[in-house]
Amino acid sequence: MKGFDMLLFARLLIALIAALHAYIAYFEMFAWETTGPRVFSTFPPDLFAQTTSLAANQGIYNAFLAAGLVWALTIGDGRWQRNIATCFLLFVMVAGIVGAITVSPRIALIQTVPALIAAVLLWRSARA
């Protein structure tokens, strides 16, 4: 597509996905009882105090996803950047699918769809 830089858009989307997962990691690890009820409003409010350690554990995994995506963006070699980004985007997609099945279908829209779009753009840009 003329005038559309797929690689640039893919990298921007990857950066946004990394920022999203850094935010998720933050509230799961440090603000579960305050932010958690706003994000997961369908859960009983008393659930959050009881699940703080579980959320913190879940948060570290989201931190790893964010770190992996940021790492991918710092790799200078285009081929390796694409491979590492794809790996972490696949992790995000799977996490989104599992979340959609076990918690809320909305999670697929928030996690899986943007990661899929970023991966497609990343690989299409390699062929352009």
KAFEN-V429340 format. One record per residue. N is the residue number from 1. NEAR is the number of other ideal C-beta (glycine too) atoms within 10 Angstrom. Layout:
n:N near:NEAR
n:N near:NEAR
This chain:
n:1 near:7
n:2 near:3
n:3 near:4
n:4 near:10
n:5 near:13
n:6 near:17
n:7 near:16
n:8 near:11
n:9 near:15
n:10 near:23
n:11 near:19
n:12 near:14
n:13 near:19
n:14 near:25
n:15 near:15
n:16 near:13
n:17 near:23
n:18 near:22
n:19 near:13
n:20 near:19
n:21 near:27
n:22 near:16
n:23 near:15
n:24 near:22
n:25 near:21
n:26 near:16
n:27 near:18
n:28 near:24
n:29 near:17
n:30 near:13
n:31 near:15
n:32 near:23
n:33 near:15
n:34 near:10
n:35 near:16
n:36 near:20
n:37 near:15
n:38 near:9
n:39 near:13
n:40 near:15
n:41 near:8
n:42 near:6
n:43 near:13
n:44 near:9
n:45 near:10
n:46 near:9
n:47 near:11
n:48 near:17
n:49 near:10
n:50 near:10
n:51 near:17
n:52 near:14
n:53 near:9
n:54 near:11
n:55 near:18
n:56 near:14
n:57 near:12
n:58 near:17
n:59 near:20
n:60 near:11
n:61 near:15
n:62 near:22
n:63 near:17
n:64 near:14
n:65 near:23
n:66 near:22
n:67 near:15
n:68 near:19
n:69 near:28
n:70 near:16
n:71 near:14
n:72 near:23
n:73 near:15
n:74 near:8
n:75 near:14
n:76 near:6
n:77 near:9
n:78 near:12
n:79 near:9
n:80 near:11
n:81 near:19
n:82 near:19
n:83 near:13
n:84 near:18
n:85 near:26
n:86 near:16
n:87 near:12
n:88 near:25
n:89 near:27
n:90 near:13
n:91 near:17
n:92 near:26
n:93 near:19
n:94 near:13
n:95 near:20
n:96 near:21
n:97 near:14
n:98 near:14
n:99 near:17
n:100 near:17
n:101 near:11
n:102 near:8
n:103 near:12
n:104 near:13
n:105 near:9
n:106 near:11
n:107 near:17
n:108 near:17
n:109 near:12
n:110 near:16
n:111 near:25
n:112 near:20
n:113 near:12
n:114 near:19
n:115 near:28
n:116 near:16
n:117 near:15
n:118 near:26
n:119 near:21
n:120 near:13
n:121 near:21
n:122 near:24
n:123 near:14
n:124 near:13
n:125 near:18
n:126 near:13
n:127 near:6
n:128 near:9
